[in-house]
Amino acid sequence: MKTKITKTHSFNWKGTNNKKEQLTGIMEAASVHFVRAKLKEQGIIPKRVRKNTAFSFSLSNKIVASDITLFSRQLATMIKAGIPMVQAFSIAIEGQTKPSMHKVLLDLRNQVSAGIPVAQALRCHPKVFDALFCSLVEAGENSGTLETMLERVAIYKERIESLKNKVKKALYYPLFVLLIGMLVATLLLVKVVPEFEQMFLGFGAELPAFTQLIVKLSRFMQQGWHYVLGSLLAFIYFIVYLRNHSLSFDLRLNHLALRLPIIGKLLHQSSVARFARTLSTSFAAGVTLIDALEAAGKSSGSLVYNQHVQKIRAEVSTGQQLNFAMRNGQLFPTMVNQMVAIGEESGALDTLLSKVADFYEEEVNTSVESMTSLLEPLVIVVLGIIVGSLVIAMYLPIFQMGDIL
């Protein structure tokens, strides 16, 4: 006999309790009527119940690293307080306002209540919980230190995300400012320069060469701005498409980025810090070195480093020491190789790798501050040249007329 499976949906609800307090939440149910009935059973008077449609799962509902960090800390705190696992998941679900995360936690609770280990349940959501997270939770379950491991995961996630955000800030800031400069220049060419051109027609004299160049550029932008925009968008799409469909192209871009004068150094430091932090956290948690290396390569944030670390992993799996395998590729700094060698000899590899991560995270901080202080005046100068050139080109004929008069 087949069991009938009832399809459920996620509903947002709003209501009041006996104390007239406003309450909101999310409930998984088959219908609106079921949600209302369930709320009344709990002493809540429902005011509004709405089904979460596919449209409601917008970018703001996307599960991000901060959601996983918060969940890890909450679960660790509740386990430490002696709350049973299923009840801990129920509490986490009640406090969750993001529909996508609510749905994941609900599925996890159902699996755990059915007797499935937490790590195995987490592996059913690979897009939310990566292999490293699942491995650390599994190690915690096996050793009876799940709350400690969840806290360690939360700290690890916070440090990695902080590092990523600092690198993004250093890379995106100058690009954003230059984009604004290009938009301002385009606006001047399309809207302001034509007004000056009409005024110049009444001068009856030949315009300076620089002004003529700007006027021609303005005419081109007025007539063919959509071609320029289309070409730019097509180029961006082409690059993104090649990155997603060609591993060799993506690898070349990564190599090029690492060789850039200022940005390349920052990317190297960030990759080394993330590699060392991941490997240290994994190894300290009892994850095998082979599995820890695989996770460290993927979390390095660089395809070049990931490829190199996977080669190191292959050599270590044949019995070679980690520090010798790392030296073969000549990608990691000498200091890192020496620290790994000392860690292997002393049996404190996780501690030494943690120190390496601390050092390079501080290096990233210093590099970001230096880049920001250097790029700010440089960006201002570039913007000044772009806008100033247009202004000078427009006023040159006026200055010449003044000299003649």
C-alpha positions as CSV (number, residue, x, y, z in Angstrom):
1,M,0.0,0.0,0.0
2,K,1.4,3.3,-1.1
3,T,1.6,6.2,1.4
4,K,0.0,9.4,0.1
5,I,2.4,12.3,0.2
6,T,0.8,15.7,0.9
7,K,2.6,18.6,-0.8
8,T,3.4,21.4,1.6
9,H,4.2,25.1,1.0
10,S,5.9,27.8,3.0
11,F,3.5,30.5,4.5
12,N,4.3,33.8,6.1
13,W,1.9,34.6,8.9
14,K,1.2,37.6,11.2
15,G,-1.0,37.6,14.3
16,T,-1.4,38.5,17.9
17,N,-1.3,36.4,21.1
18,N,-3.4,36.6,24.3
19,K,-1.3,39.6,25.5
20,K,-2.1,41.5,22.3
21,E,1.6,41.2,21.2
22,Q,2.3,41.3,17.5
23,L,3.9,38.1,16.2
24,T,5.2,37.0,12.8
25,G,6.7,33.8,11.5
26,I,6.9,31.2,8.8
27,M,5.1,27.8,8.7
28,E,5.4,24.8,6.4
29,A,1.8,23.5,5.7
30,A,-0.5,22.1,3.0
31,S,-2.9,25.0,3.0
32,V,-3.8,28.4,4.5
33,H,-6.6,26.8,6.5
34,F,-4.1,24.4,8.2
35,V,-1.8,27.4,9.1
36,R,-4.7,29.3,10.7
37,A,-5.9,26.2,12.6
38,K,-2.4,25.5,13.9
39,L,-1.9,29.1,15.0
40,K,-5.2,29.0,16.9
41,E,-4.1,25.9,18.7
42,Q,-1.0,27.8,19.9
43,G,-3.2,30.7,21.2
44,I,-2.4,33.0,18.3
45,I,-5.0,34.9,16.4
46,P,-4.0,35.0,12.8
47,K,-4.3,38.4,11.0
48,R,-2.6,37.6,7.8
49,V,-1.4,34.4,6.1
50,R,0.3,34.5,2.8
51,K,1.9,31.8,0.7
52,N,5.5,32.3,-0.3
53,T,5.5,32.2,-4.1
54,A,8.5,31.6,-6.3
55,F,8.7,35.4,-6.8
56,S,9.1,35.9,-3.1
57,F,12.4,34.0,-3.1
58,S,14.4,37.1,-4.3
59,L,18.1,37.8,-3.9
60,S,17.4,39.0,-0.4
61,N,16.3,35.5,0.5
62,K,19.5,33.9,-0.8
63,I,21.3,31.9,1.9
64,V,24.7,33.6,2.6
65,A,27.6,32.7,4.9
66,S,26.3,34.9,7.7
67,D,23.2,32.8,7.9
68,I,25.3,29.6,8.3
69,T,27.4,31.3,10.9
70,L,24.4,32.4,12.9
71,F,22.8,28.9,12.7
72,S,26.1,27.3,13.8
73,R,26.3,29.6,16.9
74,Q,22.7,29.1,17.8
75,L,22.9,25.3,17.5
76,A,26.1,25.2,19.5
77,T,24.6,27.3,22.3
78,M,21.4,25.2,22.5
79,I,23.4,21.9,22.5
80,K,25.6,23.3,25.3
81,A,22.5,24.2,27.3
82,G,21.3,20.6,27.1
83,I,18.4,21.1,24.7
84,P,17.6,18.0,22.6
85,M,18.7,18.2,19.0
86,V,15.2,18.1,17.4
87,Q,14.0,20.8,19.8
88,A,17.1,22.9,19.1
89,F,16.2,22.8,15.4
90,S,12.6,23.7,16.1
91,I,13.7,26.8,18.1
92,A,16.1,27.8,15.2
93,I,13.2,27.4,12.7
94,E,10.9,29.6,14.8
95,G,13.5,32.4,14.9
96,Q,14.2,32.2,11.2
97,T,12.7,34.9,9.0
98,K,14.4,34.0,5.7
99,P,12.1,31.6,3.8
100,S,14.9,29.8,2.0
101,M,16.8,29.1,5.2
102,H,13.6,28.2,7.0
103,K,12.9,25.5,4.4
104,V,16.4,24.0,4.8
105,L,16.2,23.9,8.6
106,L,12.7,22.3,8.4
107,D,14.1,19.5,6.2
108,L,17.1,19.1,8.6
109,R,14.8,18.8,11.6
110,N,12.6,16.2,9.9
111,Q,15.6,14.1,9.0
112,V,17.2,14.4,12.4
113,S,13.9,13.5,14.1
114,A,13.8,10.3,11.9
115,G,17.1,9.3,13.4
116,I,19.5,10.4,10.6
117,P,22.8,11.9,11.9
118,V,23.2,15.7,11.6
119,A,26.2,15.5,9.2
120,Q,24.3,13.1,6.9
121,A,21.3,15.5,6.9
122,L,23.6,18.4,6.1
123,R,25.0,16.6,3.1
124,C,21.5,16.6,1.5
125,H,22.0,20.4,1.0
126,P,25.4,20.7,-0.6
127,K,24.7,24.2,-2.0
128,V,24.2,25.5,1.6
129,F,26.6,23.4,3.6
130,D,30.0,22.7,2.0
131,A,32.0,19.5,2.4
132,L,34.2,21.1,5.1
133,F,31.2,22.1,7.2
134,C,29.8,18.5,7.0
135,S,33.1,16.9,7.7
136,L,33.6,19.1,10.8
137,V,30.1,18.3,12.1
138,E,30.7,14.6,11.5
139,A,33.9,14.8,13.4
140,G,32.1,16.5,16.3
141,E,29.3,13.9,16.3
142,N,31.8,11.0,16.4
143,S,33.9,12.6,19.2
144,G,30.9,13.9,21.2
145,T,32.1,17.5,20.9
146,L,29.5,18.7,18.4
147,E,28.9,22.1,20.2
148,T,32.7,22.8,20.2
149,M,33.0,21.9,16.5
150,L,30.0,24.1,15.6
151,E,31.6,27.1,17.4
152,R,34.8,26.4,15.6
153,V,33.0,26.4,12.3
154,A,31.3,29.7,13.1
155,I,34.6,31.3,14.0
156,Y,36.2,29.9,10.8
157,K,33.3,31.2,8.6
158,E,33.5,34.7,10.2
159,R,37.3,35.0,9.5
160,I,37.0,33.7,5.9
161,E,34.1,36.0,5.1
162,S,35.9,39.0,6.7
163,L,38.9,38.3,4.6
164,K,36.8,38.0,1.4
165,N,35.0,41.2,2.1
166,K,38.3,43.1,2.6
167,V,39.6,41.9,-0.7
168,K,36.3,42.8,-2.4
169,K,36.4,46.2,-0.9
170,A,39.9,46.8,-2.2
171,L,39.0,45.6,-5.7
172,Y,35.5,47.1,-6.1
173,Y,36.1,50.6,-4.8
174,P,38.3,51.9,-7.6
175,L,36.2,50.1,-10.3
176,F,33.0,51.8,-8.9
177,V,34.6,55.2,-8.8
178,L,35.9,54.9,-12.3
179,L,32.5,53.7,-13.5
180,I,30.9,56.8,-12.0
181,G,33.6,58.9,-13.8
182,M,32.8,57.3,-17.1
183,L,29.1,57.9,-16.6
184,V,29.7,61.6,-15.9
185,A,32.0,61.9,-18.9
186,T,29.3,60.2,-21.1
187,L,26.6,62.6,-19.7
188,L,28.8,65.6,-20.6
189,L,29.5,64.3,-24.1
190,V,25.9,63.6,-24.8
191,K,24.1,66.5,-23.1
192,V,26.6,69.3,-22.4
193,V,29.0,69.3,-25.3
194,P,26.2,69.6,-28.0
195,E,25.0,72.9,-26.3
196,F,28.5,74.3,-26.6
197,E,28.8,73.1,-30.2
198,Q,25.7,75.1,-31.1
199,M,27.3,78.2,-29.5
200,F,30.5,77.6,-31.4
201,L,28.7,77.7,-34.7
202,G,28.2,81.4,-34.4
203,F,31.9,82.1,-33.7
204,G,32.8,82.0,-37.4
205,A,36.3,80.9,-36.6
206,E,38.1,77.5,-36.7
207,L,37.9,75.6,-33.4
208,P,41.1,74.4,-31.6
209,A,42.2,70.9,-32.5
210,F,41.5,69.5,-29.0
211,T,37.9,71.0,-29.1
212,Q,37.3,69.6,-32.5
213,L,38.3,66.1,-31.2
214,I,35.9,66.4,-28.3
215,V,33.1,67.6,-30.6
216,K,33.6,64.6,-32.9
217,L,33.7,62.3,-29.9
218,S,30.4,63.9,-28.7
219,R,28.8,63.3,-32.1
220,F,29.9,59.7,-32.2
221,M,28.5,59.1,-28.7
222,Q,25.1,60.8,-29.6
223,Q,24.7,58.7,-32.7
224,G,26.3,55.4,-31.6
225,W,26.1,55.3,-27.8
226,H,23.9,52.2,-28.1
227,Y,26.6,50.5,-30.1
228,V,29.2,51.3,-27.5
229,L,26.9,50.1,-24.7
230,G,26.0,46.9,-26.7
231,S,29.6,46.1,-27.4
232,L,30.6,46.6,-23.7
233,L,27.7,44.3,-22.5
234,A,28.6,41.8,-25.2
235,F,32.2,41.8,-24.1
236,I,31.3,41.3,-20.4
237,Y,28.9,38.5,-21.4
238,F,31.6,36.8,-23.5
239,I,34.1,36.9,-20.7
240,V,31.6,35.5,-18.2
241,Y,30.5,32.8,-20.6
242,L,34.1,31.7,-21.3
243,R,34.8,31.7,-17.5
244,N,31.8,29.4,-16.9
245,H,32.5,27.1,-19.9
246,S,36.2,27.0,-20.3
247,L,38.5,25.9,-17.5
248,S,41.7,26.9,-19.4
249,F,40.4,30.4,-20.0
250,D,39.4,30.8,-16.4
251,L,42.8,29.5,-15.3
252,R,44.5,32.1,-17.6
253,L,42.5,34.9,-16.1
254,N,43.5,33.7,-12.6
255,H,47.1,33.6,-13.6
256,L,46.8,37.1,-15.0
257,A,45.2,38.5,-11.9
258,L,47.9,37.0,-9.7
259,R,50.6,38.8,-11.8
260,L,49.0,42.3,-11.6
261,P,51.3,44.8,-9.9
262,I,49.4,45.7,-6.8
263,I,46.3,43.5,-6.9
264,G,48.3,40.4,-7.5
265,K,50.1,40.6,-4.2
266,L,46.8,41.1,-2.4
267,L,45.3,38.0,-4.1
268,H,48.3,35.9,-3.2
269,Q,48.1,36.9,0.4
270,S,44.4,36.2,0.6
271,S,44.7,32.8,-1.0
272,V,47.5,31.7,1.3
273,A,45.6,33.0,4.4
274,R,42.4,31.1,3.4
275,F,44.3,28.0,2.6
276,A,46.2,28.0,5.9
277,R,43.0,28.9,7.9
278,T,41.0,26.1,6.3
279,L,43.7,23.5,6.6
280,S,44.4,24.4,10.3
281,T,40.7,24.3,11.2
282,S,40.2,21.0,9.4
283,F,43.3,19.3,10.7
284,A,42.6,20.4,14.3
285,A,39.1,18.9,14.1
286,G,40.5,15.5,13.2
287,V,39.7,15.6,9.5
288,T,42.3,13.5,7.5
289,L,45.0,15.5,5.8
290,I,43.9,14.3,2.4
291,D,40.3,15.6,2.9
292,A,41.6,18.7,4.6
293,L,43.8,19.5,1.6
294,E,40.9,19.1,-0.8
295,A,38.7,21.5,1.3
296,A,41.6,24.0,1.7
297,G,42.2,24.1,-2.1
298,K,38.6,24.8,-2.9
299,S,38.4,27.5,-0.2
300,S,41.5,29.3,-1.3
301,G,39.5,31.5,-3.7
302,S,41.9,31.0,-6.6
303,L,41.7,28.5,-9.3
304,V,45.5,28.5,-9.6
305,Y,46.0,27.7,-5.9
306,N,43.2,25.1,-6.0
307,Q,44.9,23.3,-8.9
308,H,48.2,23.5,-7.1
309,V,46.8,22.2,-3.8
310,Q,45.1,19.3,-5.5
311,K,48.5,18.3,-7.0
312,I,50.0,18.5,-3.4
313,R,47.1,16.4,-2.2
314,A,47.9,13.7,-4.8
315,E,51.6,13.7,-3.8
316,V,50.7,13.5,-0.1
317,S,48.3,10.6,-0.7
318,T,51.3,8.6,-2.1
319,G,53.2,9.1,1.2
320,Q,55.2,12.3,0.6
321,Q,55.5,14.8,3.4
322,L,53.3,17.9,3.0
323,N,56.2,20.5,3.2
324,F,58.1,18.7,0.3
325,A,55.0,18.5,-1.8
326,M,54.3,22.2,-1.2
327,R,57.9,23.2,-2.3
328,N,57.6,21.3,-5.6
329,G,55.2,23.8,-7.1
330,Q,57.1,26.9,-5.9
331,L,53.8,28.8,-5.4
332,F,53.7,29.1,-1.6
333,P,56.1,31.6,0.1
334,T,59.3,30.1,1.7
335,M,58.0,31.1,5.1
336,V,54.9,29.1,4.7
337,N,56.8,26.0,3.6
338,Q,59.2,26.4,6.6
339,M,56.3,26.7,9.1
340,V,54.7,23.6,7.7
341,A,57.9,21.7,7.9
342,I,58.3,22.7,11.6
343,G,54.7,21.8,12.3
344,E,55.1,18.3,10.8
345,E,58.3,17.7,12.7
346,S,56.9,18.9,16.1
347,G,53.4,17.4,15.6
348,A,51.8,20.9,15.9
349,L,50.8,21.4,12.3
350,D,47.4,22.9,13.0
351,T,48.9,25.5,15.5
352,L,51.6,26.5,13.0
353,L,49.1,26.8,10.2
354,S,46.9,29.0,12.4
355,K,49.9,31.3,13.0
356,V,50.5,31.4,9.2
357,A,46.8,32.3,8.7
358,D,47.0,35.1,11.3
359,F,50.1,36.5,9.7
360,Y,48.7,36.7,6.2
361,E,45.3,37.9,7.3
362,E,47.2,40.8,8.9
363,E,49.2,41.3,5.7
364,V,45.9,41.5,3.8
365,N,44.7,44.2,6.2
366,T,47.8,46.2,5.7
367,S,47.7,45.7,1.9
368,V,44.0,46.8,1.7
369,E,44.8,50.0,3.8
370,S,47.8,50.7,1.6
371,M,45.9,50.2,-1.6
372,T,43.0,52.4,-0.4
373,S,45.3,55.2,0.6
374,L,47.2,55.0,-2.8
375,L,44.1,54.5,-5.0
376,E,42.0,57.3,-3.6
377,P,44.3,60.1,-4.8
378,L,45.0,58.2,-8.1
379,V,41.2,57.8,-8.8
380,I,40.6,61.5,-8.0
381,V,43.4,62.4,-10.4
382,V,42.0,60.2,-13.2
383,L,38.5,61.6,-12.7
384,G,39.9,65.1,-12.7
385,I,41.7,64.5,-16.0
386,I,38.6,63.0,-17.6
387,V,36.2,65.7,-16.5
388,G,38.8,68.5,-16.7
389,S,39.8,67.7,-20.2
390,L,36.2,68.0,-21.4
391,V,35.7,71.3,-19.6
392,I,39.0,72.7,-20.9
393,A,38.1,71.6,-24.5
394,M,34.8,73.5,-24.3
395,Y,36.3,76.7,-22.9
396,L,39.4,76.9,-25.2
397,P,37.4,78.6,-28.0
398,I,36.0,81.1,-25.5
399,F,39.6,81.9,-24.2
400,Q,40.8,82.4,-27.8
401,M,37.9,84.8,-28.5
402,G,38.9,86.7,-25.3
403,D,42.5,87.0,-26.5
404,I,41.3,88.3,-29.9
405,L,39.1,90.9,-28.4
